[in-house]
Amino acid sequence: MDLAEIAQELKLRLEIETLYTDYAACLDNDALERWPDFFTEQCRYRVTSAENYEAGLPLGLIYATSRNMLRDRVSALRDANIYEPQRYRHLISGIRVVPLSLPPPQAGEGGVGADGASADALDVRANFFVVRTMQDGGMTLFAAGRYIDRIERTHTSWKFASKDVVLDSRQIDTLLAIP
């Protein structure tokens, strides 16, 4: 691998890590109105348990098939749902690009080459855990698991075309209020 290829690979890695870092900061800073902007218009977002994911069960605790559905979710959180104020801290690690799966997890076209690589779409995996802090200061490990994502390059940035939030546990101790 020559220097130009190394530079290109590092640039791509930085772009992907920036997507995940900005995504977590958006959620952690309660900037939920910006959250749908991390997704393509015809995205898929699902929160499910590892058990259901591995069994191939399609639905989840949260399931959306477009950016507009994500906006509706934010509107419901802001205007309709009632829950105790809380803060979240997302810690994301182990971000890695994996061979592009065919067919893609989300229906749609992408510039996939014969080797499964694409300049416009990547399959990415990452681990996460979320710490929740309640108003009284009590902290708990709220969720842990992995992200199984397809990201697509737009004119300006990378966006999630599909995001499966696969929870290690099938139990969540309270209403899953925040995405």
C-alpha angles and dihedrals in degrees: 000000000000127000094263091053091048090050091049092049092049091048091052092048091051091050091051094045089048090054091054094042093050091045092055092045091052092055095039093050092049091243089143094151087068094047096088090054089072089068136070117250093256097039131146121223122182135169111199142151122263088242093056093042093052091047089054094241107162105210128070146186086276121021127176131166102192143030088251090059088053089052089051089052091054091048090052091049092050100039112020113026121079118207138144112274111259141167127226133204116197117202113192124188142160095043107182139162114234129192110289109261118229120242095031119242088243121050112249145089127279135171095262116172128212090266092054093253122126136188089208104042135037135179110226132186127196140165123233144180128188126210115203122205118196126208092262090058097254113145128202138172097255101183142350131186143095140295117230104192144172111203126191130200114239127187091277110021149343117287135185112259090178132005123186112190101200111194119210090216127049090212126081113184096221144009110313094235104158123052 
